[in-house]
């Protein structure tokens, strides 16, 4: 009788373990569509970079040789993906990057924000392809949902040109958390930037 009871308990333990394992697999989706980091080069601005997916929309109107835009949309197969917009402007002269410029950029980002979650401003620290830069980032919730948004502006000079990078990220917590996903995308994108001039 004791052997029979022990056998039943072992079978129950095995079934419970299997059910727990299956539940974890179903409840925590794996990221099937990780970013592939596609190369993009803009000869008018003399810059190359990598953006997350081959499905991203690249807008680089030849008539406007001093700017381009890349849009990446949240991939439902990847719970950690975010909506992202990158706008790059290149100006044919070196405009000094000052603390006042960063404060003006910060003010423009704050003007439409009612609830600020995170605010980050740096001057002369962030490196873009070895060049010093200034940056400002503002995070805010969108409405009453769990969707968050971060706007970031980076300004830098290279070879008598000024580059302004405007980034916008929006999404939910995913598996890894919104801020971890934002940092992953932002850091990889900024680290991929190379100047060709």
N, C-alpha and C positions, 0 to 999 in steps of 0.2 A: 504494500500500500504506500509506503514511504517512497519507494523507487518510482512508482507511478505518479505520485504528487510532484516529485523533483523533476521528472520528465516533462510533465505538463507545465511547470513553472519555467523550465528552460525554453520550451516551445513558445510560451507567451513572451518571454524576454526577447527571443529572436524576432518574433513578429513585431513587437513594439519597437525594437531597434530599427528594423527595416522600414516600418511606417514613419518613424522619425526622420530617417535618412531621406526617404522619398519626399516628405513634407518640406524638408530644408531645400532640396533640389528644386521643387516647384515654387516655393515661396521666395527664394533668392535667385532671380534670373541671372544667368551669366551674360556677360557682354559679348554678344555674337558679332557685333559690328564695330570693333575698335577703330579709332582713327587710322587712316593709311598715310597721312601726311604727304599730300600731293605738292609737287614743286610748281612754283609760279614765278615768272620773271617779267618785270615791267622795264623795258629798255628806256622809255621816256623819262622815268624817274631814276633809272640806274639802280634798281633794287631787285633782289630776289628773296623769296620766303617760301615757307611751306604752310599750307592750310589743311584742316582736318580730313575732308572727304573728297573723293572724285565727283560727288554729286553737288558740291558747293557751286554757287552761282558767282561767276567772276564778271564784273562790269568794269571794263577799261576802254571807254570811248576814245578812239584815236583823235577826235577833235579836241578833247580835253587832255593834253599830254602831261598835265601835272597832278593827276589824281586817279585813283582807282578804288574799287569797292569789292569786297568778297563777303558773301552771305553763306552761312552754314546753318542748316536747320536740324533740330533735334531728330535723331534717328531712333525710331521706336524699338529697334532691335538692340539698342545700347541704352540701358537705363541711366547711364552716367553722361550721356551726350547733352549738350546745351544748344540753344539757339545762339548764334554768334554773328555779329556784323563787324567787319574791319573796314575802316575808311582811311586811306593814306593820301596825304597831300604833300607834294614836294615843291618848294619855292626856290627859285634860282638865285637866292642870296642868303647869306648866313645872318639870321636874325638872332641876336644874343638870347640865350635861354637863361632867364633870371627868375629869382624867387617871386617877383611881382607877376611874371607871366604865369607861373604855376598857380598863384593865388587867383588870378583872373580866370584861369581854366576851372579851378575849384568853384568859384562863384557861379560860373555858367552851368556847371553840373548841379549845384545845390539849388538853383533857382526854381526848378520844377519838382524838387523833392520835398515831400511832407514828412516822411519818417526815414531818418538816416539810420542804417544798421551799422555800417562800417565806413570810416573815412580814412584814407591813406594818402599822404602827400610826401613826395621825396624830391630833393633837388640835388643835382650833380652826383647822383649815386647810380641810378639804373644804367647799365651799359647796353647799348644796341650796337652789335658788331664792333665792340671795342671803344665806341664813342660814349662820352658821358651824356646823360639825358636827365630831364626832369619828368616826373609823372605824378598824376593825381588820379585816385579811384574813389568812387562813391557807390555804396551799395544801399539798396532800398527794397522793401517788399512791394509787390504789385497787388494792389487791392487787398481783399480779405483772404486771398488764396495762399497756398504755401509756395507760390512761385516767387522767386527772388530775381533781382536784376543788379548788374554792376556795370557802370560806365567808367571807362578809363581813358585818359589822354596821356600820350607820351610825346615829348618834343625833344629833338636832337639835331645837331649840325654835323654835316660831313662834306668835305671838299667844297666849301663855299655854298652849300645848299642847306636849307632847313627842311626837316621832315616832321610831319605831324601825324601821329597814329591815333585814331579814335576807335576804341573797341567798346562793344556792348555785348554782354552775356546775359541770358535769361533762361531760367529753368527751375526745376524742383530739386529736391534733395537727392533723388536717385539712390544708388546703393552706397556710394562713397561720401555723399554729402556735397551740397552745392558749392561751398567754398573750396573744397579739395578739387572738385571738377573744374571750377573756374581757374584755380592756380595751375593745374595741369595744362589746360588749353592755353592760357595766357603765357605761361613760362615757355612752353614748347614753341609757340608761335613767335614770341619775341627772340628766343634763342636762335631761331632759324633765319632771322633777317640778316642778309648780307648786302653790302653796298658794292656795286660793280664799277663805280666811277672813281 
